[in-house]
Every structure is written in C-alpha cells, then in structure tokens.
Amino acid sequence: MAAVGFGVVGVGTWGERHAATYAYRPEVELTLVCDLNEQRAREIAVQYGAQGWTTDYREVVEREDIQAVSVVTPDFAHREIAVAAAQAGKHVLCEKPLATTLEDCEAIIEAARQAGVKLMVDFHNRFNPPFLKMKRALEEGELGEPLMFYVRLNDTIFVPTQMLSWGGQSTVGWFLGSHAFDLIRWLSGAEVRRVYAVSRSVVLKQRGLDTPDFFQTTLELTNGATAQVENCWVVAETAPVVFDFKCELVATKGTMYADPSHHRMVQKYTPEEATYPDVIVFPEVYGKPTGFAIESINHFVDCVLHDREPLITGEDGLQATKIVLAMEESARTGQPVEVG
Ligand SMILES: NC(=O)c1ccc[n+]([C@@H]2O[C@H](COP(=O)([O-])OP(=O)(O)OC[C@H]3O[C@@H](n4cnc5c(N)ncnc54)[C@H](O)[C@@H]3O)[C@@H](O)[C@H]2O)c1
C-alpha cells in the first residue's frame, strides 16, 4: 500500500510532536510541514524527513497527495486552517482547544460534516494510562457512581512567559482548562450543566501579559456529580516538572487518586536543578516516539488508514469550548453560568 500523505500546519513545540509521529509511521508520508516561521518549518522538515516545507497553509490543503492535516497553530488560530483543510477534503486532527469561540467550533464541525472527513480534537488525556485506569474502574462498577472530582492542571510561569510567544493572547483556561474539562466529561460520562469560577490577574499582568494567573472553577454535572478544577499559569519555575497534574475521584463505592506529573518514578538531581524526567507523555524509545501524547496522534493515523471514527470528536471540542467560555463569563461577572 502506498504511504498516505499527512501535513502539519504549525510546527512549534507541539507541532513537532505531530511531525515526529507521522515521520515514524511506515504507512505515512510526512509530505509537507508549514509554519509562518520559515526557518522553523525548514528545520522540522529536514529533521523529520518531510518532502518539503512552506509558510502558506494553503499549499498544504491544496496538495492532492495529502489526505490528512494536523492543525497545531495557537489556540485562537485553528478555524481558518481547519475549515480550509476540511473543505479541501482532508481529514483534520485539530489541537485543543478546537477553537476559542462557539462560531469557530461550529464552522469547523460543519465544514468536516459537509466534506465527509474525519475531525478529531487532540484531548490526549483520554490516552493517559492513569486516567484510563480510572475510566475502566468506573465502567466496571468498582467505584460506583462519581460524586466529586478534583482536577488540578497547572503550569509553571515558564509556559506563558517563555514557551509560548502568544501567552497573552490566550488564557490558562484555553490552554489547560480545556484538557481538564474534557477529562471530567469523559470520565463521568456526563455533561457540565453549571459553572462557578473566580480568577485573579496579578503576576502575569506585572510581566506585561493581559491574561489571568489562574481560575478556580466549580462544575455541576448533569448526573449530579460535582468537580473542583484549578488551572494556574504562575507556578514557580523551580518546580521539578513544568506541569502539575492531579485527578481525584470520590465515588459512591470507591475513591481513586492519580498524580501523573509528580509520580517520582525517575528523579534527577544535578548541581543546577532537581527534575522528574518525562516517562509517560512523549518519551523516546531508541528513536521511536512513544507515550500517551503520541498514542493520541497515532489513533488519528489509524482512523485515517482504516476508515474508523476517532474516539474524540468535534462535538467534544465544542463542549469543552462551551465550558471554558462559561468559566470566563462566571469569573468576569461573579455569577454562576449555565452551560447551554
Ligand atoms: N495536546 C496538548 O497537550 C498540547 C500541548 C501543547 C500545545 N498544544 C496546543 O497546540 C497548539 C500550538 O501550541 P504550541 O505550544 O505548539 O505553540 P507554538 O507557539 O510553539 O507553535 C505554534 C506555531 O504555529 C505557527 N503559526 C501560527 N500561525 C500560523 C499560520 N497561520 N500558519 C502556519 N503556522 C502558523 C507559529 O509560527 C508557531 O511556530 C495550541 O493550540 C496549543 O494549545 C496542545
């Protein structure tokens, strides 16, 4: 079988992971990578053996030998590329959040529906082994019914101030909250009905970024369960891992705790720093990209190759966006917000 052509638009920090995953799969041809930063596009194309590079996403969507496109541009810059790719008949893997407005989400979903192409949103925690254990325990009835969740997903201040050049144009709600909300929807099997949130803007504002430091959010779910969610972008840079992820579930029969960021499976101490190197997100095994973040991208590849429906849909992306919008509105108004 001839290799199936894939393209990646946006090859910054995370787009590189998409390119690396496609490059490793023998059934896939990494045909074209695209970035507004030409030097970055060229570097990634050379490093991962892409056929070529471009700075214009239209070249990617117009290529007849490309069947699928990853959209890995900043949070607010997914719609135009995802819609154009779907309208050109390409399957689309869109990074989370699907988009930052309901109109943008709906336009992407509608373009994919009309073109009959697959649309997946990369909420890769549905492939994260600790959370799969929780999901399995719930499905098998070991825990009973969910009562309350606690989810903490925070980043050190390195992320909005140094890693992202566009931190001030997004929020920790879009960047991390969308993951947390999708995780809760998926684990609980329920929708979010009402949101209460508070946020503060102190530290990032002093650094010249017009974006909140954190949100603390309470969710009420349609099955009666509740969730407390914490998303913060100003954790001290000396933390041993750039992100801090906890998920706790108290259910009617059982309780489960997951700590996939500070699990201390590997601890490294050098004269400069103490760190817990990654062993589950995207570790390499003799050059092969592995880890749950890669499994998510591989799932999209498998869906394209074998004509299967992705486990994570555009509708999942839309629901997460609705919750982030409700969270931001609640934090702004001081009132609870119903999620439509
Ligand atoms: N699944 C995850 O856990 C995860 C992790 C990190 C980032 N992300 C998501 O991936 C997306 C990208 O994040 P990142 O951290 O890689 O950001 P980044 O800034 O490192 O990379 C984005 C790249 O997109 C390029 N770009 C912007 N507009 C473009 C356009 N119109 N055409 C072509 N290239 C364009 C930029 O030049 C940049 O290189 C975001 O939506 C982010 O939330 C997801």
The ligand as a MOL file (V3000), in Angstrom:
LIG
                    3D

  0  0  0     0  0            999 V3000
M  V30 BEGIN CTAB
M  V30 COUNTS 44 48 0 0 0
M  V30 BEGIN ATOM
M  V30 1 N -2.2970 18.3790 23.3590 0
M  V30 2 C -1.5140 19.0830 24.1970 0
M  V30 3 O -1.3440 18.7740 25.3750 0
M  V30 4 C -0.8480 20.3280 23.7180 0
M  V30 5 C 0.4020 20.7050 24.2190 0
M  V30 6 C 0.9490 21.9010 23.7750 0
M  V30 7 C 0.2370 22.6810 22.8770 0
M  V30 8 N -0.9890 22.2850 22.4270 0 CHG=1
M  V30 9 C -1.7780 23.1040 21.5130 0
M  V30 10 O -1.1030 23.1360 20.2600 0
M  V30 11 C -1.2770 24.4230 19.6610 0
M  V30 12 C 0.1140 25.0020 19.3890 0
M  V30 13 O 0.7930 25.1590 20.6230 0
M  V30 14 P 2.3920 25.2160 20.6970 0
M  V30 15 O 2.7320 25.0930 22.1320 0
M  V30 16 O 2.9910 24.2690 19.7340 0 CHG=-1
M  V30 17 O 2.6440 26.7070 20.2210 0
M  V30 18 P 3.9310 27.2690 19.4620 0
M  V30 19 O 3.8500 28.7670 19.5350 0
M  V30 20 O 5.1640 26.5940 19.9600 0
M  V30 21 O 3.7080 26.8020 17.9540 0
M  V30 22 C 2.7130 27.3570 17.1360 0
M  V30 23 C 3.3430 27.5250 15.7540 0
M  V30 24 O 2.3140 27.8900 14.8350 0
M  V30 25 C 2.9000 28.8030 13.8940 0
M  V30 26 N 1.7980 29.5150 13.2400 0
M  V30 27 C 0.9700 30.4600 13.7650 0
M  V30 28 N 0.0330 30.8260 12.8590 0
M  V30 29 C 0.2870 30.0930 11.7300 0
M  V30 30 C -0.3240 30.0220 10.4440 0
M  V30 31 N -1.3890 30.7820 10.1300 0
M  V30 32 N 0.2160 29.1850 9.5230 0
M  V30 33 C 1.2770 28.4170 9.8390 0
M  V30 34 N 1.9190 28.4280 11.0450 0
M  V30 35 C 1.4080 29.2690 11.9740 0
M  V30 36 C 3.8060 29.6600 14.7300 0
M  V30 37 O 4.7880 30.2880 13.9380 0
M  V30 38 C 4.3870 28.6490 15.7120 0
M  V30 39 O 5.6130 28.0990 15.2610 0
M  V30 40 C -2.1100 25.2420 20.6460 0
M  V30 41 O -3.4790 25.1790 20.2850 0
M  V30 42 C -1.8780 24.5450 21.9740 0
M  V30 43 O -2.9310 24.6940 22.9210 0
M  V30 44 C -1.5260 21.1130 22.8130 0
M  V30 END ATOM
M  V30 BEGIN BOND
M  V30 1 1 1 2
M  V30 2 2 2 3
M  V30 3 1 2 4
M  V30 4 1 4 5
M  V30 5 2 4 44
M  V30 6 2 5 6
M  V30 7 1 6 7
M  V30 8 2 7 8
M  V30 9 1 8 9
M  V30 10 1 8 44
M  V30 11 1 9 10
M  V30 12 1 9 42
M  V30 13 1 10 11
M  V30 14 1 11 12
M  V30 15 1 11 40
M  V30 16 1 12 13
M  V30 17 1 13 14
M  V30 18 2 14 15
M  V30 19 1 14 16
M  V30 20 1 14 17
M  V30 21 1 17 18
M  V30 22 2 18 19
M  V30 23 1 18 20
M  V30 24 1 18 21
M  V30 25 1 21 22
M  V30 26 1 22 23
M  V30 27 1 23 24
M  V30 28 1 23 38
M  V30 29 1 24 25
M  V30 30 1 25 26
M  V30 31 1 25 36
M  V30 32 1 26 27
M  V30 33 1 26 35
M  V30 34 2 27 28
M  V30 35 1 28 29
M  V30 36 1 29 30
M  V30 37 2 29 35
M  V30 38 1 30 31
M  V30 39 2 30 32
M  V30 40 1 32 33
M  V30 41 2 33 34
M  V30 42 1 34 35
M  V30 43 1 36 37
M  V30 44 1 36 38
M  V30 45 1 38 39
M  V30 46 1 40 41
M  V30 47 1 40 42
M  V30 48 1 42 43
M  V30 END BOND
M  V30 END CTAB
M  END
